[in-house]
Amino acid sequence: MAKTSKKTLLRDRRKLRGRKKISGTAERPRLSIYRSDSHVYAQVIDDVAGVTLASASSFEKGNHRRANIAVCGEVGKAVAERAKAKGVNAVVFDKGGFTYHGRVKALADGARAGGLQF
């Protein structure tokens, strides 16, 4: 069994606290993000059907760039573009227990600039 740090446990608690209130539907799926030390990942998820509708990350094939604020904005625009291609215009934002600041905020602003409503 892997040893889990206190920092990870506290983030998991915050994530579960938010997930009690946030759920994605077919009409308004959930835009879930994960921020690692080097990269950022975003998915548009329909929780009722259990399906990922669109995804984007800073760690995509041929594009392994460290996720700074500028790259996170581009990831937000990319996930918005892919979600709109699937017919999704409005989402519920799930910050995954992370603070809405810096790279998380840049991804959200990029998704809004790409046309997603939340």
Protein Blocks (a to p, Z undefined) as FASTA:
>chain_A
ZZddfklmmmmmmmmmmmmmgccdfklccddddddfkbccdddddfknopafbdcdfkbg
hiaccddfklmmmmmmmmmmmmmmnopabdcddehhpacehjlmmmmmmmmmnopaZZ
